[in-house]
Amino acid sequence: MNAFTRVIDDEIASYLKQNDSTIQYTFDSYENINDNNRVLFEKLNTRLLNLGAAVKREFTKSKDGERK
């Protein structure tokens, strides 16, 4: 790789889409969650995760800015 190619690669990298998967959300990341919702979530979460090893929990954020 010559110096010219290296400069081009560095410039291109700045325009590539950044991966948001490095952001880690938790249950506490969500606003307007009260104690009743948390208890319900924990019970449902436990039951769902016990369905099998392939079941996983992933907190995400929707594209419009609201968490889902």
Secondary structure as the mmCIF struct_conf table of DSSP 4:
data_model
#
loop_
_struct_conf.conf_type_id
_struct_conf.id
_struct_conf.beg_label_comp_id
_struct_conf.beg_label_asym_id
_struct_conf.beg_label_seq_id
_struct_conf.end_label_comp_id
_struct_conf.end_label_asym_id
_struct_conf.end_label_seq_id
HELX_RH_AL_P HELX_RH_AL_P1 ALA A 3 TYR A 15
BEND BEND1 LEU A 16 LEU A 16
HELX_LH_PP_P HELX_LH_PP_P1 LYS A 17 ASN A 19
HELX_RH_3T_P HELX_RH_3T_P1 ASP A 20 THR A 22
HELX_RH_3T_P HELX_RH_3T_P2 PHE A 27 SER A 29
BEND BEND2 TYR A 30 ASN A 32
HELX_RH_AL_P HELX_RH_AL_P2 ASP A 35 LEU A 49
TURN_TY1_P TURN_TY1_P1 ASN A 50 LEU A 51
TURN_TY1_P TURN_TY1_P2 ALA A 53 ALA A 54
STRN STRN1 LYS A 61 LYS A 61
TURN_TY1_P TURN_TY1_P3 LYS A 63 ASP A 64
BEND BEND3 GLY A 65 GLY A 65
STRN STRN2 ARG A 67 ARG A 67
#
